[in-house]
Every structure is written in structure tokens, then in C-alpha cells.
Amino acid sequence: MFALQRRRLFAAVLMPALLSGCLAPTLPLPPPDRPAVEGPDATGNIRLTGTTPEYGAVVYALNDRTNQIVGQRTRTTTYQLVMAAQVGDAITFWYTVGADQSPAIVFEVGDR
């Protein structure tokens, strides 16, 4: 009898509280930090390295001049991307976690 009363108490009081937590909106992802940029090297590639604020994020870089996009799913929070680029190219950079996408940042290759 006491167990039945506990279940009813759980269903009546605690379940709505738990469910309302599931319905609460999630906070938006913060924009990524600017990656470290090495290059361009002799083959015309740059290397972008850095970390994301979330484990398992997918990072993307888009060269606005060539429309080449590269991406990598991180296993931890670190990434390393290699892409063709020249000094002065604008790179748009962002990441996703599940269905959420961060705001993008834009920087120029060679701009320190």
C-alpha cells in the first residue's frame, strides 16, 4: 500500500518537474575561438588547429574564394583541418553539436 502511494506521489509531483526540464530550451552554442593558422605551405595548404567547447563536435571551414569546405568530427575537443588557401583568403569557420550550430566567425589567412 505504501509503495502505491509513493508511486502516485512520484507521478503527481515529481514527473511534471522532470518533464519541464526536458522542455526547457537549450542555450545556444558559443561562437568558436579563432583557430591557429599555419601556412600556406609549399603545396598551397593551410592547417587550422584548435579546440571546441564541446566533446564530439563537428568543425567546418569554408574558403570563401574557392568554395571548398572541409570538416572533421572531433573525438575529444581538439581538431586539425587542412585545406587549400592563399594569403588574403577569407575563411568562414563554425562547428555543430548534434542539431545545434554555432555562430560562424570569419578571418583572413595571413591576418594575425
Buried (B, 14 or more C-beta within 10 A) or exposed (E): EEEEEEEEEEEEEEEEEEEEEEEEEEEEBEBBEBBEBEBBEEEEBBBBEBBBBBEEBBBBBBBEBEEEEBBBEBEEEEBBBBBBBBEEBBBBBBBBBEEEBBEBBEBBBBEE
